[in-house]
């Protein structure tokens, strides 16, 4: 089973979901091997969103995507206030990533393609806002689900 999360790093609802719900999903479903979770970031709230998203994707090349994502959510400021630029070096250091390598990769072709693929996938899925989720058998069709129905949909899908 695969769960796809669509999120914008400036979205306060995404940060709340990551802080309040995601740890339980990881504990109950991901660590038990029942669900694979995929992050597809979106950058629609402004330039801070794009900087954060590109840096998080680049952190994935150091196997630190989820670590940096969590750290940035913990440091989240007001939308487009410049908080990402202010917090990025400290967040990267806190999770043990090389910020110089991140900066190079964040604006490279691989990251460009990842950002474009995520935006296209969100459009194709009918994502209207964040956080949004798709759920389905790994390699099979996915279904858009809301955060309110996520746990019940996970249980239902796993029971099949």
Beta strands, then each sheet from edge to edge (+ up, - down):
strand 1: 2-7
strand 2: 36-41
strand 3: 132-136
strand 4: 143-145
sheet 1: 2+ 1+ 3- 4+
end
